[in-house]
Each structure stands twice: as structure tokens, then as C-alpha cells.
Amino acid sequence: ITETAAINNLSQALQFINSMRRLGCKFALDDFGSGVSSFAYLKKLPIDYLKIDRGFVQNMISDAGDHAMVTAINQIGHVMDIRTIAEGVEDIITLKVLRELRVDY
């Protein structure tokens, strides 16, 4: 589920997620960091995975701001017991840094 879709209709998103979770489905919040990124919504949505937007991941080696964003999003996910997924990993150096940061996938 994209961050924007969940925020636009929070009550319906919650109903859908909860009904699907009862069936064993897992949920990821996609493109985290690219939209409005309200941490209040992150707290309210019962998600299993937090997908870090590729816009931060692809430039994190050369851009200190993007590196800081990936680090922060990963830490927030882990504090909230949510596994993290980095989108847009295109080279071994980025993969190595993500492993050092302990991004889950």
C-alpha cells in the first residue's frame, strides 16, 4: 500500500489491512519518505514492512542528506518493530552500506 493511498483514506485502509491480516497477509508501506511521511500515520497503520523510497537509496553514497534519511527511516522502522526494505539498490557499494546500517531487505 502506498503511503499516499493509506493517508487519503485511513479508516478504509485500516479496515482492509486488519481484515487481510486475519487471513495471514502481510503489509508494506511503500515509497516511505516520498510523500507527506506523517509519523502519526506510520504509528496507526499495522504494517509489517517499511519500504525506503528509491530516491533516497540510489544517491545515498554521494549525498549525505539521502544517507541520513535512509539511516533515520531504518532506525524508526526498527524501533517500531517494522522490518525495512531498501528500494532501488543498483550496486554492491550501496548494498554494503545498507547491510552496515542493518536494513533488513
ABEGO torsion letter per residue (X at the ends): XBAAAAAABAAAAAAAAAAAAAAGBBBBBBGBGABAGBAAAAAABBBABBBBBAAAAAAAAABAAAAAAAAAAAAAAAAAGBBBBBBGBABAAAAAAAAAAGBAX
